[in-house]
Amino acid sequence: MIVTVVTPTLNAIRYLRECIESVRRNESRDFEVEHVIVDDGSTDGTVELARSYGLRVMQGNGKGLFDAINKGYFDSSGELIGFLGADDVMLEGGLEAIVRTYRRSGKRWVVGGIRWIDEHGNSLGGMAAPPTWLVPRLHACLEWNPIMHMATYFSRDFFTELGGFNTDFPVAGDHEMFARARSKAPYGRARRLIACFRRTGVNYSAVHPEQAALETRLIFEKFGPKSDLERRIWRRLLNTYIDLRNPNFLFRKKLGSLRWRLGLQEKKYI
């Protein structure tokens, strides 16, 4: 089988080599890896670097991240398709865990865990994949997305059935997509960390917090409970559950909150 990894780029040369080489380290005798670049007009050598590795480079439409991902997904070959940001890193064995879970579970999509890293690659803590009982009604109550994009893979037929990412959600398109996907089918849960999400301070949700909040509210209105009391109860319970199941994540979150309150760092967004 073929596993496609799509990486959208725009002047991404700073981290792209590390991204590409991390995918290369995930090649296996059990499946073929297809790494596709969708570029939106880079002028810093990004395209030339990608081609020097023999990667296929598609021209994006300039309509944002999720439009670029849709283009890469629909115009590629993999039975399983997933995303890796140009500044993210695939962990060794990550794709093997995705494929193994896909085959054993028989599910139409697979979700794994991630590790946050800073701009220098230092660990900021990790978070395991959420439990499979996280239905859209509960997922929406959190008002943040614990299903991490760079550790989530769809079967091609399921992604096509869903119609791809909704580009009306330019910031929270992954959150909206995963809510729609979960409303149709449960996911297989990979029991390991799949990729590293690099937090640079210029991640899209951090740069556009008001738009992110607006889109999250729309997702809640569609998928969440009508009762505000129910929302608050589930939000408290689910956040506590996630914290307790991910003590490293909890420690880093509390430390970051303390540093922010003391004025030692800018506020970060998950």
BALOBA-1460 file (C-alpha; in Angstrom, 3 decimals):
// residues 270
<rec num="1" residu="m" x="0.000" y="0.000" z="0.000"/>
<rec num="2" residu="i" x="0.963" y="3.659" z="-0.437"/>
<rec num="3" residu="v" x="0.881" y="6.217" z="2.388"/>
<rec num="4" residu="t" x="0.800" y="9.830" z="1.209"/>
<rec num="5" residu="v" x="2.185" y="12.638" z="3.366"/>
<rec num="6" residu="v" x="1.246" y="16.131" z="2.128"/>
<rec num="7" residu="t" x="3.292" y="19.167" z="3.162"/>
<rec num="8" residu="p" x="2.034" y="22.655" z="2.187"/>
<rec num="9" residu="t" x="4.811" y="25.230" z="1.881"/>
<rec num="10" residu="l" x="5.329" y="28.966" z="1.558"/>
<rec num="11" residu="n" x="8.921" y="30.154" z="2.071"/>
<rec num="12" residu="a" x="9.504" y="27.197" z="4.379"/>
<rec num="13" residu="i" x="13.177" y="26.511" z="3.753"/>
<rec num="14" residu="r" x="14.262" y="27.024" z="7.374"/>
<rec num="15" residu="y" x="12.778" y="23.717" z="8.580"/>
<rec num="16" residu="l" x="11.872" y="21.888" z="5.382"/>
<rec num="17" residu="r" x="15.001" y="19.746" z="5.152"/>
<rec num="18" residu="e" x="14.400" y="18.352" z="8.652"/>
<rec num="19" residu="c" x="10.758" y="17.685" z="7.742"/>
<rec num="20" residu="i" x="11.653" y="15.832" z="4.530"/>
<rec num="21" residu="e" x="14.370" y="13.744" z="6.140"/>
<rec num="22" residu="s" x="12.063" y="12.757" z="9.003"/>
<rec num="23" residu="v" x="9.577" y="11.377" z="6.475"/>
<rec num="24" residu="r" x="12.410" y="9.549" z="4.689"/>
<rec num="25" residu="r" x="13.299" y="7.811" z="7.943"/>
<rec num="26" residu="n" x="9.776" y="6.385" z="8.014"/>
<rec num="27" residu="e" x="10.133" y="4.432" z="4.773"/>
<rec num="28" residu="s" x="9.325" y="0.754" z="5.230"/>
<rec num="29" residu="r" x="9.342" y="-2.561" z="3.383"/>
<rec num="30" residu="d" x="5.674" y="-2.974" z="4.352"/>
<rec num="31" residu="f" x="4.380" y="0.115" z="2.555"/>
<rec num="32" residu="e" x="5.467" y="2.845" z="0.142"/>
<rec num="33" residu="v" x="5.737" y="6.461" z="1.286"/>
<rec num="34" residu="e" x="4.745" y="9.248" z="-1.093"/>
<rec num="35" residu="h" x="5.756" y="12.723" z="0.167"/>
<rec num="36" residu="v" x="4.080" y="15.534" z="-1.786"/>
<rec num="37" residu="i" x="4.774" y="19.275" z="-1.550"/>
<rec num="38" residu="v" x="2.060" y="21.831" z="-2.354"/>
<rec num="39" residu="d" x="3.761" y="25.213" z="-2.709"/>
<rec num="40" residu="d" x="1.962" y="28.550" z="-2.715"/>
<rec num="41" residu="g" x="4.678" y="30.610" z="-4.405"/>
<rec num="42" residu="s" x="7.878" y="30.353" z="-2.368"/>
<rec num="43" residu="t" x="10.824" y="32.560" z="-3.344"/>
<rec num="44" residu="d" x="13.390" y="31.352" z="-0.793"/>
<rec num="45" residu="g" x="14.533" y="28.121" z="-2.438"/>
<rec num="46" residu="t" x="11.821" y="25.911" z="-0.889"/>
<rec num="47" residu="v" x="10.776" y="24.406" z="-4.216"/>
<rec num="48" residu="e" x="14.353" y="23.811" z="-5.326"/>
<rec num="49" residu="l" x="15.164" y="22.056" z="-2.041"/>
<rec num="50" residu="a" x="12.107" y="19.807" z="-2.310"/>
<rec num="51" residu="r" x="12.944" y="18.863" z="-5.889"/>
<rec num="52" residu="s" x="16.544" y="18.120" z="-4.925"/>
<rec num="53" residu="y" x="15.112" y="15.282" z="-2.811"/>
<rec num="54" residu="g" x="13.126" y="14.036" z="-5.794"/>
<rec num="55" residu="l" x="9.786" y="15.082" z="-4.308"/>
<rec num="56" residu="r" x="6.784" y="15.922" z="-6.416"/>
<rec num="57" residu="v" x="5.917" y="19.631" z="-6.101"/>
<rec num="58" residu="m" x="2.408" y="20.880" z="-6.921"/>
<rec num="59" residu="q" x="1.489" y="24.515" z="-7.411"/>
<rec num="60" residu="g" x="-1.043" y="25.727" z="-4.845"/>
<rec num="61" residu="n" x="-3.963" y="28.023" z="-5.555"/>
<rec num="62" residu="g" x="-3.066" y="30.680" z="-3.003"/>
<rec num="63" residu="k" x="-6.300" y="30.018" z="-1.097"/>
<rec num="64" residu="g" x="-4.888" y="28.993" z="2.249"/>
<rec num="65" residu="l" x="-3.620" y="25.984" z="4.154"/>
<rec num="66" residu="f" x="-6.647" y="23.702" z="3.900"/>
<rec num="67" residu="d" x="-7.158" y="24.358" z="0.205"/>
<rec num="68" residu="a" x="-3.515" y="23.352" z="-0.332"/>
<rec num="69" residu="i" x="-3.980" y="20.184" z="1.730"/>
<rec num="70" residu="n" x="-7.107" y="19.288" z="-0.244"/>
<rec num="71" residu="k" x="-5.192" y="19.689" z="-3.480"/>
<rec num="72" residu="g" x="-2.405" y="17.433" z="-2.256"/>
<rec num="73" residu="y" x="-4.774" y="14.792" z="-0.905"/>
<rec num="74" residu="f" x="-7.030" y="14.613" z="-3.961"/>
<rec num="75" residu="d" x="-4.142" y="14.662" z="-6.463"/>
<rec num="76" residu="s" x="-2.002" y="11.936" z="-4.872"/>
<rec num="77" residu="s" x="-1.874" y="8.141" z="-4.821"/>
<rec num="78" residu="g" x="-2.018" y="6.917" z="-1.238"/>
<rec num="79" residu="e" x="-4.574" y="4.568" z="0.233"/>
<rec num="80" residu="l" x="-3.851" y="6.425" z="3.475"/>
<rec num="81" residu="i" x="-3.351" y="10.204" z="3.358"/>
<rec num="82" residu="g" x="-2.084" y="12.583" z="6.004"/>
<rec num="83" residu="f" x="-0.491" y="15.980" z="6.650"/>
<rec num="84" residu="l" x="2.866" y="17.143" z="8.000"/>
<rec num="85" residu="g" x="3.638" y="20.851" z="8.321"/>
<rec num="86" residu="a" x="6.853" y="22.097" z="6.744"/>
<rec num="87" residu="d" x="8.142" y="22.995" z="10.222"/>
<rec num="88" residu="d" x="6.952" y="19.723" z="11.803"/>
<rec num="89" residu="v" x="8.862" y="16.464" z="12.243"/>
<rec num="90" residu="m" x="7.725" y="12.869" z="11.787"/>
<rec num="91" residu="l" x="8.917" y="10.660" z="14.644"/>
<rec num="92" residu="e" x="10.689" y="7.439" z="13.704"/>
<rec num="93" residu="g" x="8.205" y="4.588" z="13.522"/>
<rec num="94" residu="g" x="5.294" y="7.016" z="13.311"/>
<rec num="95" residu="l" x="3.991" y="5.844" z="9.950"/>
<rec num="96" residu="e" x="4.446" y="2.201" z="10.902"/>
<rec num="97" residu="a" x="2.199" y="2.820" z="13.924"/>
<rec num="98" residu="i" x="-0.415" y="4.510" z="11.716"/>
<rec num="99" residu="v" x="-0.413" y="1.673" z="9.171"/>
<rec num="100" residu="r" x="-0.460" y="-1.023" z="11.863"/>
<rec num="101" residu="t" x="-3.451" y="0.613" z="13.588"/>
<rec num="102" residu="y" x="-5.258" y="1.076" z="10.275"/>
<rec num="103" residu="r" x="-4.829" y="-2.578" z="9.340"/>
<rec num="104" residu="r" x="-5.640" y="-4.045" z="12.741"/>
<rec num="105" residu="s" x="-8.574" y="-1.807" z="13.605"/>
<rec num="106" residu="g" x="-10.302" y="-1.802" z="10.233"/>
<rec num="107" residu="k" x="-11.234" y="1.856" z="10.862"/>
<rec num="108" residu="r" x="-11.468" y="4.419" z="8.073"/>
<rec num="109" residu="w" x="-9.213" y="6.919" z="9.841"/>
<rec num="110" residu="v" x="-6.475" y="6.781" z="12.451"/>
<rec num="111" residu="v" x="-5.419" y="9.242" z="15.155"/>
<rec num="112" residu="g" x="-2.102" y="9.233" z="17.047"/>
<rec num="113" residu="g" x="-0.378" y="11.424" z="19.611"/>
<rec num="114" residu="i" x="2.064" y="14.295" z="19.162"/>
<rec num="115" residu="r" x="4.996" y="15.953" z="20.859"/>
<rec num="116" residu="w" x="5.247" y="19.729" z="20.948"/>
<rec num="117" residu="i" x="8.685" y="21.174" z="20.243"/>
<rec num="118" residu="d" x="10.023" y="24.718" z="20.189"/>
<rec num="119" residu="e" x="11.741" y="26.420" z="17.250"/>
<rec num="120" residu="h" x="15.039" y="24.742" z="18.207"/>
<rec num="121" residu="g" x="13.539" y="21.247" z="18.476"/>
<rec num="122" residu="n" x="13.424" y="21.108" z="22.278"/>
<rec num="123" residu="s" x="10.534" y="19.118" z="23.730"/>
<rec num="124" residu="l" x="7.599" y="21.049" z="25.192"/>
<rec num="125" residu="g" x="5.736" y="17.925" z="26.250"/>
<rec num="126" residu="g" x="3.557" y="15.402" z="24.482"/>
<rec num="127" residu="m" x="-0.063" y="14.357" z="24.302"/>
<rec num="128" residu="a" x="-1.474" y="10.937" z="23.455"/>
<rec num="129" residu="a" x="-4.330" y="10.466" z="21.020"/>
<rec num="130" residu="p" x="-7.707" y="11.147" z="22.647"/>
<rec num="131" residu="p" x="-9.955" y="8.203" z="23.573"/>
<rec num="132" residu="t" x="-12.175" y="6.726" z="20.883"/>
<rec num="133" residu="w" x="-15.319" y="7.571" z="22.906"/>
<rec num="134" residu="l" x="-14.711" y="11.297" z="22.209"/>
<rec num="135" residu="v" x="-17.833" y="11.817" z="20.098"/>
<rec num="136" residu="p" x="-18.489" y="15.202" z="18.393"/>
<rec num="137" residu="r" x="-20.861" y="16.372" z="21.151"/>
<rec num="138" residu="l" x="-18.076" y="16.013" z="23.719"/>
<rec num="139" residu="h" x="-15.297" y="17.086" z="21.355"/>
<rec num="140" residu="a" x="-17.057" y="20.417" z="20.755"/>
<rec num="141" residu="c" x="-17.356" y="21.090" z="24.499"/>
<rec num="142" residu="l" x="-13.579" y="21.330" z="24.894"/>
<rec num="143" residu="e" x="-13.427" y="24.400" z="22.610"/>
<rec num="144" residu="w" x="-9.964" y="23.290" z="21.481"/>
<rec num="145" residu="n" x="-8.965" y="20.384" z="19.295"/>
<rec num="146" residu="p" x="-7.194" y="17.397" z="20.943"/>
<rec num="147" residu="i" x="-7.160" y="15.446" z="17.649"/>
<rec num="148" residu="m" x="-3.855" y="16.562" z="16.226"/>
<rec num="149" residu="h" x="-3.667" y="17.166" z="12.501"/>
<rec num="150" residu="m" x="-0.105" y="15.955" z="11.903"/>
<rec num="151" residu="a" x="-0.913" y="12.628" z="13.595"/>
<rec num="152" residu="t" x="-4.205" y="11.940" z="11.771"/>
<rec num="153" residu="y" x="-4.563" y="9.857" z="8.589"/>
<rec num="154" residu="f" x="-7.639" y="9.133" z="6.459"/>
<rec num="155" residu="s" x="-8.384" y="6.369" z="4.030"/>
<rec num="156" residu="r" x="-8.732" y="7.907" z="0.603"/>
<rec num="157" residu="d" x="-12.318" y="6.778" z="0.145"/>
<rec num="158" residu="f" x="-13.382" y="8.255" z="3.502"/>
<rec num="159" residu="f" x="-11.672" y="11.589" z="2.811"/>
<rec num="160" residu="t" x="-13.393" y="11.722" z="-0.579"/>
<rec num="161" residu="e" x="-16.745" y="10.891" z="1.020"/>
<rec num="162" residu="l" x="-16.258" y="13.771" z="3.468"/>
<rec num="163" residu="g" x="-15.460" y="16.147" z="0.605"/>
<rec num="164" residu="g" x="-12.136" y="17.236" z="2.083"/>
<rec num="165" residu="f" x="-11.504" y="20.135" z="4.434"/>
<rec num="166" residu="n" x="-14.043" y="22.953" z="4.532"/>
<rec num="167" residu="t" x="-12.113" y="26.013" z="3.349"/>
<rec num="168" residu="d" x="-14.690" y="28.287" z="4.994"/>
<rec num="169" residu="f" x="-12.735" y="27.453" z="8.179"/>
<rec num="170" residu="p" x="-9.252" y="28.833" z="7.310"/>
<rec num="171" residu="v" x="-7.887" y="28.460" z="10.875"/>
<rec num="172" residu="a" x="-9.902" y="25.641" z="12.477"/>
<rec num="173" residu="g" x="-10.464" y="23.570" z="9.352"/>
<rec num="174" residu="d" x="-8.936" y="20.506" z="10.979"/>
<rec num="175" residu="h" x="-11.182" y="20.845" z="14.044"/>
<rec num="176" residu="e" x="-14.289" y="21.109" z="11.843"/>
<rec num="177" residu="m" x="-13.189" y="18.248" z="9.602"/>
<rec num="178" residu="f" x="-12.513" y="15.898" z="12.514"/>
<rec num="179" residu="a" x="-15.893" y="16.682" z="14.053"/>
<rec num="180" residu="r" x="-17.582" y="15.771" z="10.747"/>
<rec num="181" residu="a" x="-15.462" y="12.640" z="10.392"/>
<rec num="182" residu="r" x="-16.203" y="11.451" z="13.942"/>
<rec num="183" residu="s" x="-19.922" y="12.000" z="13.399"/>
<rec num="184" residu="k" x="-19.737" y="9.451" z="10.547"/>
<rec num="185" residu="a" x="-17.199" y="6.908" z="11.795"/>
<rec num="186" residu="p" x="-15.041" y="6.124" z="14.859"/>
<rec num="187" residu="y" x="-11.264" y="6.362" z="14.466"/>
<rec num="188" residu="g" x="-8.559" y="3.849" z="15.216"/>
<rec num="189" residu="r" x="-6.323" y="5.025" z="18.039"/>
<rec num="190" residu="a" x="-2.562" y="4.653" z="17.539"/>
<rec num="191" residu="r" x="-0.971" y="4.107" z="20.927"/>
<rec num="192" residu="r" x="2.157" y="6.151" z="20.373"/>
<rec num="193" residu="l" x="3.370" y="9.614" z="19.397"/>
<rec num="194" residu="i" x="3.461" y="10.055" z="15.631"/>
<rec num="195" residu="a" x="4.922" y="13.499" z="14.941"/>
<rec num="196" residu="c" x="6.290" y="16.684" z="16.483"/>
<rec num="197" residu="f" x="4.306" y="19.913" z="16.199"/>
<rec num="198" residu="r" x="6.715" y="22.853" z="16.195"/>
<rec num="199" residu="r" x="5.411" y="25.865" z="18.108"/>
<rec num="200" residu="t" x="7.171" y="28.918" z="16.755"/>
<rec num="201" residu="g" x="4.852" y="31.685" z="17.935"/>
<rec num="202" residu="v" x="3.730" y="32.280" z="14.344"/>
<rec num="203" residu="n" x="1.492" y="29.203" z="14.040"/>
<rec num="204" residu="y" x="-1.710" y="30.217" z="12.298"/>
<rec num="205" residu="s" x="-4.021" y="29.860" z="15.298"/>
<rec num="206" residu="a" x="-1.635" y="31.941" z="17.425"/>
<rec num="207" residu="v" x="-1.431" y="34.723" z="14.833"/>
<rec num="208" residu="h" x="-5.218" y="34.744" z="14.256"/>
<rec num="209" residu="p" x="-6.765" y="34.053" z="17.689"/>
<rec num="210" residu="e" x="-9.981" y="36.002" z="17.008"/>
<rec num="211" residu="q" x="-10.681" y="34.068" z="13.810"/>
<rec num="212" residu="a" x="-9.837" y="30.817" z="15.591"/>
<rec num="213" residu="a" x="-12.305" y="31.695" z="18.370"/>
<rec num="214" residu="l" x="-15.025" y="32.523" z="15.837"/>
<rec num="215" residu="e" x="-14.596" y="29.253" z="13.977"/>
<rec num="216" residu="t" x="-14.487" y="27.248" z="17.196"/>
<rec num="217" residu="r" x="-17.770" y="28.833" z="18.254"/>
<rec num="218" residu="l" x="-19.366" y="27.848" z="14.934"/>
<rec num="219" residu="i" x="-18.170" y="24.268" z="15.407"/>
<rec num="220" residu="f" x="-19.640" y="24.199" z="18.906"/>
<rec num="221" residu="e" x="-22.977" y="25.569" z="17.677"/>
<rec num="222" residu="k" x="-23.214" y="22.783" z="15.113"/>
<rec num="223" residu="f" x="-21.910" y="19.801" z="17.070"/>
<rec num="224" residu="g" x="-22.114" y="20.739" z="20.763"/>
<rec num="225" residu="p" x="-24.964" y="20.439" z="23.272"/>
<rec num="226" residu="k" x="-27.541" y="23.213" z="23.552"/>
<rec num="227" residu="s" x="-27.263" y="23.376" z="27.326"/>
<rec num="228" residu="d" x="-24.561" y="25.739" z="28.612"/>
<rec num="229" residu="l" x="-24.454" y="23.805" z="31.874"/>
<rec num="230" residu="e" x="-23.791" y="20.544" z="30.035"/>
<rec num="231" residu="r" x="-21.055" y="22.224" z="28.008"/>
<rec num="232" residu="r" x="-19.309" y="23.511" z="31.140"/>
<rec num="233" residu="i" x="-19.564" y="20.144" z="32.914"/>
<rec num="234" residu="w" x="-18.171" y="18.192" z="29.981"/>
<rec num="235" residu="r" x="-15.442" y="20.763" z="29.359"/>
<rec num="236" residu="r" x="-14.229" y="20.525" z="32.960"/>
<rec num="237" residu="l" x="-14.383" y="16.723" z="33.015"/>
<rec num="238" residu="l" x="-12.678" y="16.260" z="29.642"/>
<rec num="239" residu="n" x="-9.875" y="18.732" z="30.357"/>
<rec num="240" residu="t" x="-9.253" y="16.986" z="33.685"/>
<rec num="241" residu="y" x="-9.230" y="13.585" z="31.969"/>
<rec num="242" residu="i" x="-6.739" y="14.768" z="29.328"/>
<rec num="243" residu="d" x="-4.511" y="16.382" z="31.946"/>
<rec num="244" residu="l" x="-4.424" y="13.258" z="34.126"/>
<rec num="245" residu="r" x="-3.740" y="10.937" z="31.183"/>
<rec num="246" residu="n" x="-0.917" y="13.214" z="29.979"/>
<rec num="247" residu="p" x="1.055" y="14.346" z="33.056"/>
<rec num="248" residu="n" x="3.914" y="15.780" z="30.983"/>
<rec num="249" residu="f" x="1.405" y="17.862" z="29.035"/>
<rec num="250" residu="l" x="-0.198" y="19.018" z="32.309"/>
<rec num="251" residu="f" x="3.155" y="20.019" z="33.801"/>
<rec num="252" residu="r" x="4.181" y="21.998" z="30.723"/>
<rec num="253" residu="k" x="0.776" y="23.692" z="30.521"/>
<rec num="254" residu="k" x="0.863" y="24.751" z="34.175"/>
<rec num="255" residu="l" x="4.464" y="25.922" z="33.866"/>
<rec num="256" residu="g" x="3.625" y="27.970" z="30.774"/>
<rec num="257" residu="s" x="0.605" y="29.503" z="32.515"/>
<rec num="258" residu="l" x="2.746" y="30.444" z="35.520"/>
<rec num="259" residu="r" x="5.437" y="32.011" z="33.319"/>
<rec num="260" residu="w" x="2.779" y="33.978" z="31.438"/>
<rec num="261" residu="r" x="1.250" y="35.260" z="34.689"/>
<rec num="262" residu="l" x="4.698" y="36.344" z="35.846"/>
<rec num="263" residu="g" x="5.272" y="38.149" z="32.559"/>
<rec num="264" residu="l" x="8.138" y="35.851" z="31.541"/>
<rec num="265" residu="q" x="6.622" y="34.783" z="28.202"/>
<rec num="266" residu="e" x="3.846" y="35.660" z="25.797"/>
<rec num="267" residu="k" x="0.608" y="33.685" z="26.028"/>
<rec num="268" residu="k" x="0.590" y="30.597" z="23.778"/>
<rec num="269" residu="y" x="-2.375" y="28.958" z="22.118"/>
<rec num="270" residu="i" x="-2.881" y="25.215" z="21.814"/>
